[in-house]
Amino acid sequence: MVDTFLRLEAVKRATGLGRSTIYDLIAEKRFPRPVKLSGGRAVAWLESEVAGWQQERVKERDQAAAA
């Protein structure tokens, strides 16, 4: 299976989070870590991992509403 790399702007659009919040959540191990794309500074996130993070937020919301 081939996954799509999402650059930071796409991750921000998809999640509604800002750059600082994304990196804070990564530091707290609460958001997927980016993948280095080359020997430089370029990084991206796997679309499937970001989607999984989103699905977990929905699951948490639904569980809280059911309680």
CNS distance restraints for C-alpha pairs under 8 A (distance, minus, plus):
assign (resid   3 and name CA) (resid  46 and name CA) 6.40 0.50 0.50
assign (resid   3 and name CA) (resid  47 and name CA) 6.53 0.50 0.50
assign (resid   3 and name CA) (resid  48 and name CA) 6.79 0.50 0.50
assign (resid   4 and name CA) (resid  46 and name CA) 5.90 0.50 0.50
assign (resid   4 and name CA) (resid  47 and name CA) 5.42 0.50 0.50
assign (resid   4 and name CA) (resid  48 and name CA) 7.70 0.50 0.50
assign (resid   5 and name CA) (resid  44 and name CA) 5.55 0.50 0.50
assign (resid   5 and name CA) (resid  45 and name CA) 5.46 0.50 0.50
assign (resid   5 and name CA) (resid  46 and name CA) 4.90 0.50 0.50
assign (resid   5 and name CA) (resid  47 and name CA) 5.97 0.50 0.50
assign (resid   6 and name CA) (resid  10 and name CA) 5.72 0.50 0.50
assign (resid   6 and name CA) (resid  11 and name CA) 6.20 0.50 0.50
assign (resid   6 and name CA) (resid  44 and name CA) 5.18 0.50 0.50
assign (resid   6 and name CA) (resid  45 and name CA) 5.06 0.50 0.50
assign (resid   6 and name CA) (resid  46 and name CA) 6.17 0.50 0.50
assign (resid   6 and name CA) (resid  47 and name CA) 6.03 0.50 0.50
assign (resid   7 and name CA) (resid  11 and name CA) 6.38 0.50 0.50
assign (resid   7 and name CA) (resid  43 and name CA) 6.83 0.50 0.50
assign (resid   7 and name CA) (resid  44 and name CA) 4.58 0.50 0.50
assign (resid   7 and name CA) (resid  45 and name CA) 6.47 0.50 0.50
assign (resid   8 and name CA) (resid  12 and name CA) 6.09 0.50 0.50
assign (resid   8 and name CA) (resid  19 and name CA) 7.53 0.50 0.50
assign (resid   8 and name CA) (resid  43 and name CA) 7.94 0.50 0.50
assign (resid   8 and name CA) (resid  44 and name CA) 6.54 0.50 0.50
assign (resid   8 and name CA) (resid  45 and name CA) 7.70 0.50 0.50
assign (resid   9 and name CA) (resid  13 and name CA) 6.23 0.50 0.50
assign (resid  10 and name CA) (resid  14 and name CA) 6.04 0.50 0.50
assign (resid  11 and name CA) (resid  15 and name CA) 6.00 0.50 0.50
assign (resid  11 and name CA) (resid  17 and name CA) 7.96 0.50 0.50
assign (resid  11 and name CA) (resid  45 and name CA) 7.54 0.50 0.50
assign (resid  11 and name CA) (resid  50 and name CA) 7.53 0.50 0.50
assign (resid  12 and name CA) (resid  16 and name CA) 5.41 0.50 0.50
assign (resid  12 and name CA) (resid  17 and name CA) 5.20 0.50 0.50
assign (resid  12 and name CA) (resid  18 and name CA) 5.86 0.50 0.50
assign (resid  12 and name CA) (resid  19 and name CA) 6.98 0.50 0.50
assign (resid  13 and name CA) (resid  17 and name CA) 7.48 0.50 0.50
assign (resid  15 and name CA) (resid  54 and name CA) 7.37 0.50 0.50
assign (resid  17 and name CA) (resid  21 and name CA) 6.17 0.50 0.50
assign (resid  17 and name CA) (resid  22 and name CA) 6.38 0.50 0.50
assign (resid  18 and name CA) (resid  22 and name CA) 6.23 0.50 0.50
assign (resid  19 and name CA) (resid  23 and name CA) 6.33 0.50 0.50
assign (resid  20 and name CA) (resid  24 and name CA) 6.00 0.50 0.50
assign (resid  21 and name CA) (resid  25 and name CA) 6.08 0.50 0.50
assign (resid  22 and name CA) (resid  26 and name CA) 6.25 0.50 0.50
assign (resid  22 and name CA) (resid  31 and name CA) 7.05 0.50 0.50
assign (resid  23 and name CA) (resid  27 and name CA) 6.19 0.50 0.50
assign (resid  24 and name CA) (resid  28 and name CA) 6.34 0.50 0.50
assign (resid  25 and name CA) (resid  29 and name CA) 6.11 0.50 0.50
assign (resid  25 and name CA) (resid  30 and name CA) 4.98 0.50 0.50
assign (resid  25 and name CA) (resid  31 and name CA) 5.28 0.50 0.50
assign (resid  26 and name CA) (resid  30 and name CA) 5.69 0.50 0.50
assign (resid  26 and name CA) (resid  31 and name CA) 4.80 0.50 0.50
assign (resid  26 and name CA) (resid  32 and name CA) 6.35 0.50 0.50
assign (resid  26 and name CA) (resid  33 and name CA) 6.02 0.50 0.50
assign (resid  31 and name CA) (resid  50 and name CA) 7.89 0.50 0.50
assign (resid  31 and name CA) (resid  53 and name CA) 6.81 0.50 0.50
assign (resid  32 and name CA) (resid  45 and name CA) 7.31 0.50 0.50
assign (resid  32 and name CA) (resid  49 and name CA) 6.26 0.50 0.50
assign (resid  32 and name CA) (resid  50 and name CA) 6.70 0.50 0.50
assign (resid  32 and name CA) (resid  53 and name CA) 7.49 0.50 0.50
assign (resid  33 and name CA) (resid  45 and name CA) 6.94 0.50 0.50
assign (resid  34 and name CA) (resid  43 and name CA) 5.84 0.50 0.50
assign (resid  34 and name CA) (resid  44 and name CA) 5.18 0.50 0.50
assign (resid  34 and name CA) (resid  45 and name CA) 4.60 0.50 0.50
assign (resid  34 and name CA) (resid  46 and name CA) 7.44 0.50 0.50
assign (resid  35 and name CA) (resid  43 and name CA) 5.36 0.50 0.50
assign (resid  35 and name CA) (resid  44 and name CA) 5.38 0.50 0.50
assign (resid  35 and name CA) (resid  45 and name CA) 5.97 0.50 0.50
assign (resid  35 and name CA) (resid  46 and name CA) 7.68 0.50 0.50
assign (resid  36 and name CA) (resid  40 and name CA) 7.95 0.50 0.50
assign (resid  36 and name CA) (resid  41 and name CA) 7.18 0.50 0.50
assign (resid  36 and name CA) (resid  42 and name CA) 6.01 0.50 0.50
assign (resid  36 and name CA) (resid  43 and name CA) 4.44 0.50 0.50
assign (resid  36 and name CA) (resid  44 and name CA) 6.68 0.50 0.50
assign (resid  37 and name CA) (resid  41 and name CA) 7.92 0.50 0.50
assign (resid  37 and name CA) (resid  42 and name CA) 5.56 0.50 0.50
assign (resid  37 and name CA) (resid  43 and name CA) 5.32 0.50 0.50
assign (resid  37 and name CA) (resid  44 and name CA) 6.85 0.50 0.50
assign (resid  38 and name CA) (resid  42 and name CA) 6.44 0.50 0.50
assign (resid  38 and name CA) (resid  43 and name CA) 7.93 0.50 0.50
assign (resid  45 and name CA) (resid  49 and name CA) 7.33 0.50 0.50
assign (resid  45 and name CA) (resid  50 and name CA) 7.09 0.50 0.50
assign (resid  46 and name CA) (resid  50 and name CA) 6.49 0.50 0.50
assign (resid  47 and name CA) (resid  51 and name CA) 6.08 0.50 0.50
assign (resid  48 and name CA) (resid  52 and name CA) 6.07 0.50 0.50
assign (resid  49 and name CA) (resid  53 and name CA) 6.24 0.50 0.50
assign (resid  50 and name CA) (resid  54 and name CA) 6.28 0.50 0.50
assign (resid  51 and name CA) (resid  55 and name CA) 6.16 0.50 0.50
assign (resid  52 and name CA) (resid  56 and name CA) 6.25 0.50 0.50
assign (resid  53 and name CA) (resid  57 and name CA) 6.50 0.50 0.50
assign (resid  54 and name CA) (resid  58 and name CA) 6.51 0.50 0.50
assign (resid  55 and name CA) (resid  59 and name CA) 6.15 0.50 0.50
assign (resid  56 and name CA) (resid  60 and name CA) 6.11 0.50 0.50
assign (resid  57 and name CA) (resid  61 and name CA) 6.22 0.50 0.50
assign (resid  58 and name CA) (resid  62 and name CA) 6.15 0.50 0.50
assign (resid  59 and name CA) (resid  63 and name CA) 6.12 0.50 0.50
assign (resid  60 and name CA) (resid  64 and name CA) 6.12 0.50 0.50
assign (resid  61 and name CA) (resid  65 and name CA) 6.21 0.50 0.50
assign (resid  62 and name CA) (resid  66 and name CA) 6.21 0.50 0.50
assign (resid  63 and name CA) (resid  67 and name CA) 6.32 0.50 0.50
